[in-house]
Structure formats: structure tokens, C-alpha cells
Amino acid sequence: MSVARFAVTRRVSVAMLSAAIVALGLFAAPRLAVALLPSFAPPVVTVSVAYSNASPETIETSVTRPIENAVSRVSGVDILESNSYQGQSTVRVQFDFGTDINVAAVDVQQQIARIRASLPNDPALQEPQVIKADPNATAVLALQVTDPARTQRDLSDLIVNELSDELASVRGVGSVGVSGVTQRAITIEPDEHRLASVGLTLDSLIARIKNENVNLPAGVIKIGPNEYGIRTNALYKAPTEIADTIVTNSNGTLIRLRDVARVSDSIQEQRIFSRLNGSPSVLVTITAQPDANVVAVASGITAKIGEIRQRYPNIKFATMLDQREFILTALASLEHTAMYGAILAVLVILLFLHSWRATLIVAVSLPVSILGTLFVAYVFHESLNVITLGGIALAVGLIVDDAVVVVENISRFLRTGMPPAEAAEGATTQILGAVVASSATVVTVFFPLLLIPGLQGLIFGPFAIVVMSGVAISFVVAITAVPMLSAELLRRNVGTATDEEKPVAVSRRSFGDAFDRMYGRFESGYRSVLAFCLDRPLAVLGSAAALLVITLIVLQSGVVSTEIFPPSDSRFVQFDLQTPNGTALAITNRISRTVEDAFRRDPRVVAVGATIGQAGFGNNTRSITNRGSLQVTLTPGTSARDAAAFVQEWRTRLSGHGGGGSQNRAAPGTETSPAQRAEGDALRRAMVGTIARGQTIDIVQRQISQGQTALELEIFGPDINRLQTISDGVMAAIAKIPGVGDPDKNVTNSQPEVNVTIDRTRLMMSGLGTGDLAQFISTATNGSIASFYQINGIQYPIIIELAPNQRRSFASLQSLELGSGAAAAGTGAATGSTTNGKIASPPLTLGSIADLTTGFGPSAISREDRQRRIEISAPISGRPLGPIVADAGQVMRNFPLPAGYRWEYGPEIQHGQTSFNSLWLVVGLAVVLIYMLLAAQFESYIDPLVIILAVPLSLVGIVASLVVTGRAFGLTAFIGSLMLVGIAVKNAILVIEFTKQLREEGVEPREALLHAGPMRLRPILMTTLATIGGMLPLAIGIEAGSSTQAPLATVVIGGLIASTFLSLLVVPTLYLLIARRSKGRFVSRRNVPSTTAALRSPGGTMVS
């Protein structure tokens, strides 16, 4: 029994099959995870080591390099990066996609354990921490927290010690970062002169406090039948108790801590400031676990915040970044776009068939196919994201294609007077070969996407799955449910109506008759043009070749720009401020306040958050005094173009060029009053010497590129100073490229520093070692934690540091008193004894045993694959990435790099280039597979080549559509081009398949083409217009959040228009030319029943 006969005779079975698909889809839909993108986070293990006060050079040599050498032996390492900062080493190990992160972390831990003994034997070196997390991970939520009823210290205390743990307990949360806290501490500020007068040093004072604040087990005692543990509990219970600590005995007088130091319950020196709209705040950033449902995580955080507000009603949480908002907006946009596209596709079908029954049959295939696709996505553990839902939205037009072709052919059969059941079976049987071939080509086109390894495969594999499954299910529906419904709903001589339907039918028939007359004239015109082309094959093929050549010339000329991934709509903007190296934190903070005030006066701005003294965002942060980050939230509904214009305008205004022109006005379109001019002048003065780098927070781009900026270059070489000189020249060169903002680099060699050159002889005579001296200087300038003060189970540090007035000048550093020789050596001071009641020798000062000079040193040392490097990054605006990357490459090729030094693009650009290379291979493989499929279908080696000619013809429309819309050619546009391979071939198949059927009936090639072309014109136009209608809302971008898929829809529409028009003329012309070259001989290699070749009316003529 044939499929068509089964569909017509076993109608209940077919209905149950469709119902089963719907039921499975309804089961899967609410269970699909919701995310921004498919899960493709690379497996990353981070090794972090703290080494207090060690310089970047020391950390690189003694910590970072040994760890790199160790972890490089772990199998599966893809990228090995490291950064050596002041007091901190971070090694980031990225493994190949598919690596089990748990196994990788264990392997890394084992390698670290093997080389642990080779690391410095220094108490300041903490144990290496191996973390299964990526420091470049993008935050799911960034919140600025304020509470007007609490001091900043109390708010910080509440967040750090209570609320952060509550937020971290939400299911799916990976980490919670807190910045800008004002942390409580017991501060002890010794007077160095008083310390020296009683024979104490800072080190001995630290030892004394540490020794006095203990809670230690002291053994066990047995009393009778019981055994008791003994514990020495001497923990401090109040700050006054700390101040009363006896630190020494001077000539019989007990010296308490308060006699030589100021003790206060205060705060640690704040190194990072956080504000919201000018008021102090605390920045909380939340990242999700790699496989977590981002929307569920954000919703869980929101619910937890609601619980927190019930307990603390005065706390306010302002959202500075919310992935959930973008995800839901993008998904809603794609859902609406799919709905609009479905409506347009259905209207196209109604226009051509002017039968609501036939239109309803086609429309039913849409939800059945989409729900079936959702079930397949559920089976493959895919999520609903902008890639998969975009694939469904784009497949709407493809899903109805098969149903349209089948229904149109059934309607044509019915017009001859056939009974519905017989027409449904005969029409479906006749068109089955073409439908099988056309659907198989689309599936074949996308199948190679599943074979791409790495990041590209993880991103576009889910897209291929939903499109392939949607087309496959729509094919099943088209050859089963559509004939079944046609046999049930359609009537002989489509257009007749019952008495109840006659009023509506008359109106519909009037419109239908008018449309048919218009279409008839169009079809006659096409037949005439086709006949004209068939008679002039060489001219037609030559014109098509010339058009292709012109298109390739336009493509090579650079008129069509390129990009890696299109920008997505986002109303979140970030501006990074950089003052000159070494600028004090207070000055950077003051400049930032001026800029914040200017932003807040812009009516497009909803909120301004600021984090000063911090470089980086999310987990990848570090304290640095000359950096600040401003997070600007724009009004809801801001498009990518509006956000980019905002960034460009403020970049210009913050560029520090001065002047009173409109570029530097106080607010957009205003600077008319004296107050506004004064505000503008204040902003210009504040920005002198300050660089502001602005960019939209493109969440899609950040996730794909692991947080990197648009343009990145890397310079490799052995000498850090030489690298600095080279990078400065490169930055100056690329800054001249149009569209490139102020370049930045991850390492600077102009960080001011004081070099202490020790006189070892004099130091040894004082009884101190170099390590002792380094620790002393660190305590004096930065403070040291002597112990901890515990309240309600929470520990607060007890910090010993000199008073600010004793550590704020070069002279005060030189005059730092180390104590007497004996005291400096630590003899007796810690126990309170003296030498004959007198100080043994005059106090030693730092200046007496060392020379202090100022200079500059590296702020950090960065390495990749165990080579030193400097990363140069720059935001871009006004131009697509492709031309800028090409210009940057030209600059670097002309740049004179010394021997032993090299450059390369940053990882994002390299991944983009790799993606394009992979996709070119996919296109080639898809064409080869399609040829094989068609060769098997037609039992011919030549006919598939004729059909595939439609593929290059679509290039004309692709280029034209991008030129007209001004959009760039990126990865999504490439996927659209790949989709065109299948769509363009489908139209050619309809014509050639029917032509071959006619030739099997004995019809001459030219007559067969003149009959097959016009006869298949209606279904080709219907499927083409339905596909265009399905994608048009996405191409126009009528809703925010659809911008990432717009280039894909644009190239599909443009390429489809061109390939349809050209393939209807050029493909038949080439087919006829080949048929004539074979002298008209045609041998059928298939057993095709003659009754299915051409439908003839009762009068014997072929039906058209």
C-alpha cells in the first residue's frame, strides 16, 4: 500500500499519528530549559595563588611558571593563560570542548600537588586554590544594593556575612561576587616614636596581639569517672579589651596597647568604591553554573530578593545587568516573529488558493510540525534560546512548503472533477518524488553542521537539529495528514459552496476570479519569457555568468562588510575610565563623580552605577587605583542602534578635546544656560588626561567571546620592557583606524613604584633579615592582620598599620623607625624585657640601611601558552568588525617587529575566522551530499548538476540584499546562505522532476519544459512567498531582541528572490541545452507509473 493510499484509507490512524506528535510536543514544551544561547561554555579550571606583597616578576618566576609547567602536562588543554599581579597569580586552563570538567579539575589538582614543594617556602604564600570556574564568565545579574537606613559599613556587613550566602544558595548559582564593601575592622595605629621608646617594633606588636587572642585546646583531665577537655579561651570580647592588652614592661611600668597606639572599632581602608546614582552602594554580581537555566536562576534570585525585602524593607536592589531581561525579550520577539511569519505565510496560501478549507489544511501543518520540533529538541536536551527559537522562526516558511505543494496539486486535480479521495491519492503520489527530494535536500544541507567540532558546532548544531526536525516532521505531515484532511474537507471542483456558504463564496469567488485572471496573465508572460530564453540558451547562460562575475567583483570590493556575530539589542552600557597610572584612588573617584553626574542629566539614562578602583567586571576583577567602571542603564526598549549612538556620542563628549561645541554639551541638544555651560566646562576639565572607553554590554557577544572586546591583538615576546615599547607603538597605529576607539592594554610598565635598595651589611648588623624588612615595610604601609575579633560567630580582622600621616610621603617612608638593633632583631621585645632598663641603641630608620628611589614597573605580567604577551583591545563603533580587522591586520603586517616577537589576533577574531573556514567546508560538503542525493533520486549524473546551478544564482540576491540593507555578512548570514542551498534547490527540483515525468510520457524536452515550468510556477511562487512572508518580520526587526537573526533572514529573502527568478529561467535553459547536446535521446532509468506523470483532463489535454 502506497503512503498516499494509506493516508486516504486509514484516516483515523493518520489522525492519531498527528495527535501523538501534538501530545508529545505539548509534553515537552513546558519542560524545555530557557537560556540565552546553547550550552557551550568551555571547560575551564582556574588556579589562584595569593603571595602577599610579592612583585609581578617574583610571582611569575617562582609561582606562575612552575604551575604552568605542571598543568600543561594535563591532557586536553586547549588554552593556557596566566596573569601575575602584585601579590596574586592566576592561571586559567581552558580544555577542549567535551572534556569532563570534574576529571580535569582533579588532574590539575594532582599536578599542583606534585610541584607544591618547589614553590617558595614563605609564610606569605597561601595554598593554591583550584576552582572549576571561569574568571571571564559573564554575570547573570549585576545589582547595586543601597539602604538609606543603614551605614555603609552595616550594609556591607549584612551583605557579605548574610545575604551573599542566601543568594548563593539559589539553585543554579555558580558564584556571588561583592565589590565596594566598607568592611568592619579593629584598627590599631601605633605611634612609631612611642613604639621605639619602649623597645617595640611593628612585628613584635603583631606577635603580641596574636599571642594574646587565642582559643586553643590544652589537653584532657580525668576527674573521677569523667573526662574533661581543657580549653584556653582568651579571645578578645570587646575593643576596649584589645586596647588594654599589656604589650611590654618598660622599667617596671606596664605598657598597654592604648599607650602606644590608637585602637578603634572602625573600617578597613576602602580600596574600591561603589555607587548608585551618586549614593554609596554595594555591587553584587551573580554568575550561573555552566549548565544552569539562566532564566530560572535569575527568577530564583528575584524570589530570594523578595524574601530579603520582607525582612529588610529599606534595602533597594537596582539592576545594572540582567541576562534574563534580554533572554525573555529576545525569545518573545522570536515567538512573535514566528507568529507574524505564520500569519503571512497562511495569507499567501489563501491568496493563491482562495479556499479557506485548503488554507486551513496547510495552516494545521504548522503547529503540528512546530510541536514535533519541540519534542525533538527535548529529546536532544536542547534549550529554548535565540539560536533554536530563531531556527524555528526561520523554518516557519520551510515547514509549510511541502504542505503547500501537496495541497496545490490536490486542488489542481479536484478542478478536473475527480472525487476528493481519488484526487488526494493521485496528486500526492504524483508529487511525492519531488517532495521527498526537496525535503531531503534541506535536511542534507544542515546535516554537516552537526559534524563541526568545537564552539561552532555547539552553537549551530542545535540550530541544525530544529530546522532538520521541523522539515522532516512537516514532510511526514504533508504526505499523511494533508491528503487525509484534503479527502475530508475539500470538494470536487474547488470553489463550489453550499447554500449557507453561498454569500461568502460569491465574494470569495469574485476575488478569486480576479486573482486567477491576473495570475493567468502572469503565467502566460512567464511562458513567453521562458520560451524566449529556451531559444537563446547561450545568451541566457552568458548573461547569468556575467551577473555572477559582477556579483563576485562587488563582493571582493569590500562593499559588503563582514562581522563575526551581529550586535544584539541591549539597554545596558559600560564606560571604563582610566586616569594616568599611579593616580590616587581619591582623584579617580572625584573624576568619576563628575562623569556620573553628567550621565544622570541625560534623559535617556535610567540609572548610573559606578565601581571605582577596580579593573574588570564580574569574577575577573582586581583592585587598581586609576581605573573605574560605570554601568549605565538606558530606558527600556532601547535598540542596539540607539545604544551604539549613545555610546558614540558620549565617547566624543568624554574624549577630552575641549571646546564649546555641541560635541561637548552638557546634555544631548542642550547647553544653553550658564549652569549647563559650567557643567560642560567642569566635565571637560575633569577629563583632561583621562580616557573613557564605552561599549554596549552585548550579552550574546560576551558569552560567545568569553567577555572580550570587539578588536583584540596580542603581541608575544620574551622581554616585558620591549613588549611595552612595541605595544605603545601598535596602540598609536591602530588608534588611527576609522571606527576604533581608544586602545587599551592589559599590562602597563608605567606603574609608579619605590625601589628599596638594601645595604645588606648594615641590615645584618641591625639583626634583621631582608624578609623581616620587607614584612616590616608592608605592615607599615599596607597594614597586617594580627588576629581576628569575633562577634556572633563573625570574624573581623584586627589590623595593625601606621597612621595615615606617617605613611603618606616619601620622607615618612625614609624615616620609618625599625627600633633599636636589639629590638629590631626581636630580642626580648615580644616578652616585654629590656636591656638594663635602657634602650640598647638609637632607633634604626629605613633610610639608614637602604636607599629609596622612585621608578616605574609593570602592573602585571600576562602569558599565554607559556609565552609573555600583551593584549591590546579597543572598542569599535560606526564600522563593522570585518573592515576594521582587515585594517588592523594591514597595520600589523607593516609594523616593524623585532626578531623573536610576533603578533596574532585575539581569540574571538581567531574563533570567528575558524568558524568561517569550518562553514565553508560545510557548504562544500552540503553541495556534494545534495548532488549525491539528487543523483540517486533522478538516476542521473547530469541532472543534479543542472539543479545545483540554482545555488550560485542565489549569491546575486545575497549580495544585493546586504548592500541594500547595509547589514554585514557574519556567521548568522552564513547560516542563512547555507539554508538557501536547500531552498534554491527545492524550486529547481519541482521543475526538473515534473519535466522528467513528462519526458517519460514521450513529450519533447522543450515542450516538457514549457509545460512543467508554468505548471509548477504556482507552487513555487506560493512556497517562495510563504518563506519570504515567514522571514520578513525577522528581517525587518520589528521587535527588539531579533537583531541577531535579522542578517540570516535578510540573506535568505534576497537570495530566494534572486534564485527563484533566475532558476525559473536559467535552470530550464541549461537543461534544454544539455538535452539537445544529447540529441534528444532520453532513457528513463526509473520505473515510474505513467499514470502519475501528467494529469490529463477527460478531453485528453494536460491540466495546467
FENGI-V184326 format. One record per backbone hydrogen bond with DSSP energy under -0.5 kcal/mol. NH is the residue of the N-H (numbers start at 0). CO is the residue of the C=O. Records with the same first field share a line. If there is no record, write none. Layout:
BEGIN
NH->CO / CO
END
This chain:
BEGIN
5->1
6->2
7->3
8->4
9->5
13->9
14->10
15->11
16->12
17->13
18->14
19->15
20->16
21->17
22->18
23->19
24->20
25->21
26->22
27->23
28->24
29->25
30->27
31->27 / 28
34->383
39->37
43->41
44->92
45->130
46->90
47->45 / 128
48->88
50->86
51->123
53->50
58->54
59->55
60->56
61->57
62->58
63->58
64->59
66->62
67->63
68->64
69->65
70->66
71->67
72->69
73->70
76->73
77->93
78->93
80->78 / 91
81->862
82->89
83->860
84->82 / 87
85->858
86->53 / 84
87->84
88->48
89->82
90->46
91->80 / 89
92->44 / 90
93->78 / 91
94->42 / 92
95->75
98->95
100->98
103->99
104->100
105->101
106->102
107->103
108->104
109->105
110->106
111->107
112->108
113->109
114->110 / 111
115->111 / 112
117->114
118->114 / 115
121->119
124->121
125->49 / 123
128->47
129->127
130->45 / 128
132->130
134->132
136->133
139->285
140->285
141->320
142->283
143->317
144->142 / 281
145->315
147->313
149->146
154->150
155->151
156->152
157->153
158->154
159->155
160->156
161->157
162->157
163->158
165->161
166->162
167->163
168->164
169->166
172->169
173->286
174->286
176->284
178->282
181->151
182->180
184->265
185->796
186->184 / 263
187->798
188->186 / 261
189->187
190->259
191->189
194->190
195->191
196->192
197->193 / 194
198->195
199->194
204->200
205->201
206->202
207->203
208->204
209->205
210->206
211->207
212->208
213->211
215->231
217->229
220->227
222->220 / 225
223->221
225->222
227->220
229->218
231->215
232->230
233->213 / 231
240->237
241->237
242->238
243->239
244->241
246->244 / 254
247->254
248->831
249->247 / 252
250->248
252->249
253->251
254->247 / 252
255->253
256->244
257->242
258->255
259->255 / 256
260->256
261->188
262->260
263->186
265->184 / 263
267->182
272->611
274->609
275->278
276->607
278->275
280->273
281->144
282->178
283->142 / 281
284->176
285->140
286->174
288->171
291->288
293->291
294->33
296->292
297->293
298->294
299->295
300->296
301->297
302->298
303->299
304->300
305->301
306->302
307->303
308->304
309->305
310->306
311->307
314->311
315->145
317->143 / 315
319->141 / 317
320->141
322->139
325->321
326->322
327->323
328->324
329->325
330->326
331->327
332->328
333->329
334->330
335->331
336->332
337->333
338->334
339->335
340->336
341->337
342->338
343->339
344->340
345->341
346->342
347->343
348->344
349->345
350->346
351->347
352->348
353->349
358->354
359->355
360->356
361->357
362->358
363->359
364->360 / 361
365->361 / 362
366->362
367->363
368->364
369->365
370->366
371->367
372->368
373->369
374->370
375->371
376->372
377->373
378->374
379->375
380->377
381->376
383->32
384->382
385->35
388->384
389->384 / 385
390->386
391->387
392->388
393->389
394->390
395->391 / 392
398->394
399->395
400->397
401->397
402->398
403->399
404->400
405->401
406->402
407->403
408->404
409->405
410->406
411->407
412->408
413->409
414->410
415->412
416->413
417->412
422->418
423->419
424->420
425->421
426->422
427->423
428->424
429->425
430->426
431->427
432->428
434->430
435->431
436->432
437->433
438->434
439->435
440->436
441->437
442->438
443->439
444->440
445->441
446->442
447->443
448->445
449->445 / 446
450->447
451->448
456->452
457->453
458->454
459->455
460->456
463->459
464->460
465->461
466->462
467->463
468->464
469->465
470->466
471->467
472->468
473->469
474->470
475->471
476->472
477->473
478->474
479->475 / 476
480->476
481->476
483->479
484->480
485->481
486->482
487->483
488->484
489->485
492->413
494->495
495->492
501->497
504->500
505->501
506->502
507->503
508->504
509->505
510->506
511->507
512->508
513->509
514->510
515->511
516->512
517->513
518->514
519->515
520->516
521->517
522->518
523->519
524->520
525->521
526->522
527->523
528->524
529->525
530->526
531->527
532->528
533->529
534->530
535->532
539->535
540->536
541->537
542->538
543->539
544->540
545->541
546->542
547->543
548->544
549->545
550->546
551->547
552->548
553->549
554->550
555->551
556->552
557->554
558->553
560->558
562->968
572->570 / 631
573->694
574->629
575->692
576->574 / 627
577->690
578->625
582->579
587->583
588->584
589->585
590->586
591->587
592->588
593->589
594->590
595->591
596->592
597->593
598->594
599->595
600->596 / 597
601->598
602->600
604->601
605->632
606->632
608->630
609->274
610->628
611->272
612->626
613->626
614->621
618->136
619->134 / 616
620->618
621->614
623->612
626->623
627->576
628->610
629->574
630->608 / 628
631->572 / 629
632->606 / 630
633->570 / 631
634->603
637->634
642->638
643->639
644->640
645->641
646->642
647->643
648->644
649->645
650->646
651->647
652->648
653->649
654->651
663->660
664->661
666->669
669->666
676->672
677->673
678->674
679->675
680->676
681->677
682->678
683->679
684->680
685->681
686->682
687->684
689->686
690->577
692->575
693->691
694->573
696->571
697->695
698->696
701->697
702->698
703->699
704->700
705->701 / 702
706->701
707->704
710->873
711->709
712->871
713->903
714->869
715->901
716->867
719->717
722->718
723->719
724->720
725->721
726->722
727->723
728->724
729->725
730->726
731->727
732->728
733->729
734->730
735->732
736->733
739->736
740->874
743->872
745->870
750->856
751->749
752->854
754->752 / 852
755->753
756->754 / 850
757->755
758->848
759->757
762->758
763->759
764->760
765->761
766->762 / 763
767->762
772->768
773->769
774->770
775->771
776->772
777->773
778->774
779->775
780->776
781->777
782->777 / 778
783->799
785->783 / 797
786->797
788->795
789->787
790->793
793->790
795->788
797->786
798->185 / 796
799->783
800->187 / 798
801->779
802->189
805->802
806->803
812->808
813->809
814->810
815->812
817->815 / 843
818->843
823->819
824->820
825->822
826->821
827->825
830->827
831->827 / 828
832->827
834->837
835->833
837->834
843->818
845->815
846->813
847->844
848->844 / 845
849->845
850->756
852->754 / 850
854->752
856->750
858->747
860->83
861->868
862->81
863->866
864->79
866->863
868->861
869->714
871->712
872->743 / 870
873->710
876->738
881->561
883->879
884->880
885->881
886->882
887->883
888->884
889->885
890->886
891->887
892->888
893->889
894->890 / 891
896->894
900->897
901->715
903->713
905->711
909->905
910->906
911->907
912->908
913->909
914->910
915->911
916->912
917->913
918->914
919->915
920->916
921->917
922->918
923->919
924->920
925->921
926->922
927->923
928->924
929->925
930->926
931->927
932->928
933->929
934->930
935->931
936->932
937->933
938->934
939->934
944->941
945->941
946->942
947->943
948->944 / 945
949->946
950->947
951->947
952->948
953->949 / 950
954->951
955->952
956->952
957->953
958->954
959->955
960->956
961->957
962->958
963->959
964->960
965->961
966->961
968->560
969->967
970->563
973->969
974->970
975->971
976->972
977->973
978->974
979->975
980->976 / 977
981->977
982->978
983->979
984->980
985->981
986->982
987->983
988->984
989->985
990->986
991->987
992->988
993->989
994->990
995->991
996->992
997->993
998->994
999->995
1000->996 / 997
1001->998
1002->997
1007->1003
1008->1004
1009->1005
1010->1006
1011->1007
1012->1008
1013->1009
1014->1010
1015->1011
1016->1012
1017->1013
1019->1015
1020->1016
1021->1017
1022->1018
1023->1019
1024->1020
1025->1021
1026->1022
1027->1023
1028->1024
1029->1025
1030->1026
1031->1027
1032->1028
1034->1030
1035->1031
1036->1032
1037->1032
1041->1038
1044->1041
1045->1041
1046->1042
1048->1044
1049->1045
1050->1046
1051->1047
1052->1048
1053->1049
1054->1050
1055->1051
1056->1052
1057->1053
1058->1054
1059->1055
1060->1056
1061->1057
1062->1058
1063->1059
1064->1061
1065->1061
1066->1061
1067->1062
1068->1064
1069->1065
1070->1066
1071->1067
1072->1068
1073->1069
1074->1070
1075->1071
1076->1072
1077->1073
1078->1075
1079->1074
1080->1077
1083->1081
1087->1085
1088->1086
1091->1088
1092->1089
1093->1089
1096->1100
1099->1096
1102->1094
END
